[in-house]
């Protein structure tokens, strides 16, 4: 099973887009809720080099901090969904 981690913010529509795709694909993931203040998101910055969310980590596939919800959804579909080889 996938070893996925998602850094997200409660109420974030971009994060919800990613969690919806994760749920559609039946993927288990570890959620890390981040602070509302960008200044307090040091953990996200360490992982991805920026403070925006969502950020996906998929160590199994060498993804260390993918940002941008559209990119994450596309990646999940290609890697774990119908687009998977």
QUIRAPE-V703329 format. One record per residue. N is the residue number from 1. PHI is phi in degrees with one decimal (* if undefined). BURIAL is 1 if it has 16 or more other ideal C-beta (glycine too) atoms within 10 Angstrom, else 0. D_FIRST is the distance of its C-alpha to the first C-alpha in whole Angstrom. Layout:
n->[N,N]
phi->[PHI,PHI]
burial->[BURIAL,BURIAL]
d_first->[D_FIRST,D_FIRST]
This chain:
n->[1,2,3,4,5,6,7,8,9,10,11,12,13,14,15,16,17,18,19,20,21,22,23,24,25,26,27,28,29,30,31,32,33,34,35,36,37,38,39,40,41,42,43,44,45,46,47,48,49,50,51,52,53,54,55,56,57,58,59,60,61,62,63,64,65,66,67,68,69,70,71,72,73,74,75,76,77,78,79,80,81,82,83,84,85]
phi->[*,-63.0,-110.4,-104.2,-129.3,-127.6,-93.5,-145.9,-125.9,-58.7,84.5,-82.1,-66.2,-69.9,-67.0,-61.3,-59.8,-71.8,-64.5,-61.2,-66.2,-58.3,-67.1,-58.3,-85.6,68.5,-93.3,-82.1,-152.7,-96.8,-94.5,-118.2,-76.8,-106.7,-67.7,-66.1,-78.3,-59.7,-63.1,-98.4,-95.5,-65.0,-63.2,-65.0,-63.1,-63.3,-77.6,-118.9,82.7,-147.0,-110.1,-76.3,-128.4,-80.3,-135.1,-109.3,-120.1,-135.5,-58.8,-58.3,-114.4,75.4,-93.2,-101.3,170.0,-84.1,-106.6,72.7,-57.8,-63.0,-65.5,-65.9,-60.9,-62.2,-59.6,-62.0,-63.9,-69.0,-89.6,-121.7,-99.3,-64.1,-82.0,-66.6,-76.3]
burial->[0,1,0,1,1,1,1,1,1,0,0,1,0,1,1,0,0,1,1,0,1,1,0,0,0,0,1,0,1,0,0,0,0,1,0,0,0,0,0,0,1,0,0,1,1,0,1,1,0,0,1,1,1,1,1,1,1,1,0,0,0,0,1,0,1,1,1,0,1,0,0,1,1,0,1,1,0,0,1,1,1,0,0,0,0]
d_first->[0,4,7,9,13,15,19,21,24,25,27,26,26,24,22,22,21,18,17,18,16,13,14,15,12,10,8,8,10,12,16,19,22,25,28,31,33,32,34,31,28,28,24,24,26,25,22,23,27,28,28,27,24,21,19,16,14,11,12,10,12,15,16,17,19,19,22,23,22,23,21,18,18,19,16,13,15,16,12,10,13,16,17,14,16]
